[in-house]
């Protein structure tokens, strides 16, 4: 008994196999790229949070200095 999951693709023969392989390659590329990009975004967010915390400290110090000068 032939493999049934290939059903409709079997009637197209080699061209169907090639098209199926291209669809798989496209799916695999998108899936791999998506995971890599998600990891990069996570790193970017962590770096942005660190920079934001440092900026908050500097702004607080500048605000304190301005308040002291105004008094």
Buried (B, 14 or more C-beta within 10 A) or exposed (E): EEEEEEEEBEEEEEEBEEEBEEEEEEEEEEEEEEEEEEEEEEEEEEEEEEEEEEEEEEEEEEEEEEEEEEE
